Amino acid sequence: MGMKSDKYYKIKFAIRLFFAFYVRRLRYYKYRLKGYDIKKTTIIERDVNLGRVYPEAIHIGHNTTISSRVSILSHEHNKRVNGLPLKREVFIGDRCSIGTGSIIVGGVHIGDEVIVGAGSVVVKDVPSNCIVAGNPAKVVRTGIRLNDKREAINWSPEKGWF
C-alpha cells in the first residue's frame, strides 16, 4: 500500500478545475437564456433558487459569487397588480460574495464589494464595502475592500482588518 504522490493530486485537481469551469459556463448560459441579467464573470454554484416569475428583474454584477442554496426573489405574491405578483427588481453589485443559504428578497440593492454572511436574510438595501449577516441582515463591518477574486485585500492574519 503506497501513498499517492503529490503529482497525482495535482493532476486530479487540474482535471476537476477544467470541468468545473465548463459546468459554470453552461450554468451561466442557462440563466442568460431564461432572461436573467447576469455577467459572464459571475460564479453561480448549484442549487441556487433564482425567482422565476420575473427573471429579468434579477441583476448580478461582475466577479460576484453566489453560493449554493441561495434564494433571490424578484416578486411579492401578497401584493398583486392585475392578478400578477408585484415585480421587485434586485441589484447585486460587482465583486460580491453571497454566503450559503442566504435569502435576498425583492426590491433590494446590494452595493459593490459586499460579503453577505451564510444564512442571512437581506430585506433592506446594503451599502458598498461592507459585511452583512443575520436575520434580518445587519452591517457588521464597513470599509472592506475585495479584489476580482472576492478576496479581502485590507486584511491580514497578523493585523486583522486595517
WOJO-V744651 format. One record per pair of residues at least 6 apart in sequence whose C-alpha atoms are under 8 Angstrom apart, sorted by the first residue. I is the first residue (numbers start at 1). GAP is how many residues later the second one is. D is the distance in whole Angstrom. If there is no record, write none. Layout:
BEGIN
I_GAP_D + I_GAP_D
END
This chain:
BEGIN
24_19_7 + 24_20_7 + 24_21_7 + 25_15_8 + 27_17_7 + 28_10_8 + 28_12_7 + 28_14_8 + 28_15_8 + 28_16_8 + 31_7_8 + 32_6_7 + 34_21_7 + 35_20_5 + 35_21_5 + 36_19_5 + 36_20_5 + 36_21_7 + 36_22_6 + 36_23_7 + 37_18_8 + 37_19_6 + 37_20_8 + 37_21_6 + 37_22_5 + 37_23_6 + 38_20_8 + 38_21_6 + 38_22_5 + 38_23_7 + 39_21_6 + 39_22_6 + 39_23_5 + 39_24_8 + 40_22_7 + 41_21_5 + 41_22_5 + 41_23_7 + 42_18_7 + 42_19_7 + 42_20_6 + 42_21_5 + 42_22_5 + 42_23_6 + 42_24_8 + 43_20_7 + 43_21_6 + 43_22_5 + 43_23_6 + 44_21_6 + 44_22_5 + 44_23_6 + 44_24_8 + 45_20_8 + 45_21_6 + 45_22_5 + 45_23_5 + 46_21_8 + 46_22_5 + 46_23_8 + 47_21_5 + 47_22_5 + 47_23_8 + 48_18_8 + 48_19_7 + 48_20_5 + 48_21_5 + 48_22_5 + 48_23_6 + 49_20_7 + 49_21_6 + 49_22_5 + 49_23_6 + 50_8_8 + 50_21_6 + 50_22_5 + 50_23_6 + 51_7_8 + 51_20_8 + 51_21_6 + 51_22_5 + 51_23_5 + 51_24_7 + 52_22_8 + 53_21_7 + 53_22_7 + 54_20_6 + 54_21_7 + 54_33_7 + 55_19_7 + 57_17_6 + 57_30_7 + 57_31_7 + 57_32_5 + 57_33_6 + 58_14_8 + 58_15_8 + 58_16_6 + 58_31_6 + 58_32_5 + 58_33_6 + 59_30_8 + 59_31_6 + 59_32_5 + 59_33_6 + 60_31_6 + 60_32_5 + 60_33_6 + 60_34_8 + 61_30_8 + 61_31_6 + 61_32_5 + 61_33_4 + 61_34_7 + 62_31_7 + 62_32_5 + 62_33_6 + 63_31_6 + 63_32_5 + 63_33_7 + 63_85_6 + 63_86_7 + 63_87_7 + 64_29_8 + 64_30_6 + 64_31_5 + 64_32_5 + 64_33_6 + 64_34_8 + 64_86_7 + 65_30_8 + 65_31_6 + 65_32_5 + 65_33_6 + 65_85_8 + 66_31_6 + 66_32_5 + 66_33_7 + 66_34_8 + 67_30_8 + 67_31_6 + 67_32_6 + 67_33_5 + 67_34_8 + 68_31_8 + 68_32_5 + 68_33_7 + 69_31_6 + 69_32_5 + 69_33_7 + 70_28_8 + 70_29_7 + 70_30_6 + 70_31_5 + 70_32_5 + 70_33_6 + 70_34_8 + 71_30_7 + 71_31_6 + 71_32_5 + 71_33_6 + 72_18_8 + 72_31_6 + 72_32_5 + 72_33_6 + 72_34_7 + 73_15_8 + 73_17_8 + 73_30_8 + 73_31_6 + 73_32_5 + 73_33_5 + 74_13_6 + 74_14_5 + 74_15_6 + 74_16_6 + 74_31_7 + 74_32_5 + 74_33_7 + 75_10_6 + 75_11_5 + 75_12_5 + 75_13_5 + 75_14_8 + 75_31_6 + 76_9_6 + 76_10_5 + 76_11_7 + 76_12_7 + 76_30_7 + 77_7_8 + 77_8_5 + 77_9_7 + 78_7_7 + 79_6_6 + 79_7_6 + 80_6_5 + 87_19_8 + 88_18_5 + 88_19_5 + 89_17_6 + 89_18_5 + 89_19_7 + 90_15_8 + 90_16_6 + 90_17_5 + 90_18_5 + 90_19_6 + 91_17_7 + 91_18_5 + 91_19_6 + 92_17_6 + 92_18_5 + 92_19_6 + 92_20_7 + 93_16_8 + 93_17_6 + 93_18_5 + 93_19_4 + 93_20_7 + 93_21_8 + 94_17_8 + 94_18_5 + 94_19_6 + 95_17_6 + 95_18_5 + 95_19_7 + 95_51_7 + 95_52_7 + 95_53_6 + 95_54_7 + 95_55_6 + 96_16_6 + 96_17_5 + 96_18_5 + 96_19_6 + 96_20_8 + 96_54_7 + 97_16_8 + 97_17_6 + 97_18_5 + 97_19_6 + 97_53_7 + 98_17_6 + 98_18_5 + 98_19_7 + 98_20_7 + 99_16_7 + 99_17_6 + 99_18_5 + 99_19_4 + 99_20_7 + 99_21_8 + 100_17_8 + 100_18_5 + 100_19_6 + 101_17_6 + 101_18_5 + 101_19_7 + 102_14_8 + 102_15_7 + 102_16_6 + 102_17_4 + 102_18_5 + 102_19_6 + 102_20_8 + 103_16_7 + 103_17_6 + 103_18_5 + 103_19_6 + 104_17_6 + 104_18_5 + 104_19_7 + 105_16_8 + 105_17_6 + 105_18_6 + 106_17_8 + 108_14_8 + 108_15_7 + 108_16_6 + 108_17_5 + 108_18_8 + 109_15_8 + 109_16_5 + 109_17_6 + 110_15_6 + 110_16_5 + 110_17_6 + 110_18_7 + 111_15_6 + 111_16_5 + 111_17_4 + 111_18_7 + 112_15_8 + 112_16_5 + 112_17_6 + 113_15_6 + 113_16_5 + 113_17_7 + 113_31_7 + 113_32_6 + 113_33_6 + 113_37_8 + 114_12_8 + 114_13_8 + 114_14_6 + 114_15_5 + 114_16_5 + 114_17_6 + 114_18_8 + 114_30_8 + 115_15_7 + 115_16_5 + 115_17_6 + 116_15_6 + 116_16_5 + 116_17_6 + 117_14_7 + 117_15_6 + 117_16_5 + 117_17_7 + 118_15_7 + 119_14_8 + 119_15_7 + 119_16_8 + 120_12_8 + 120_13_5 + 120_14_5 + 120_15_5 + 120_16_7 + 120_17_6 + 121_12_8 + 121_13_7 + 121_14_5 + 121_15_5 + 121_16_5 + 122_13_7 + 122_14_6 + 122_15_5 + 123_13_6 + 123_14_7 + 124_13_8 + 126_6_8 + 126_13_8 + 129_13_6 + 129_14_5 + 129_15_5 + 129_16_6 + 130_9_7 + 130_10_7 + 130_11_5 + 130_12_4 + 130_13_6 + 130_14_6 + 131_8_6 + 131_9_6 + 131_10_5 + 131_11_7 + 131_13_8 + 132_6_5 + 132_7_4 + 132_8_6 + 132_9_7 + 133_6_7 + 133_7_7 + 144_8_7 + 144_9_8 + 144_10_7 + 145_7_6 + 145_8_6 + 145_9_6 + 146_6_5 + 146_7_6 + 146_8_8 + 147_6_7 + 154_7_6 + 154_8_6 + 155_6_5 + 155_7_6
END
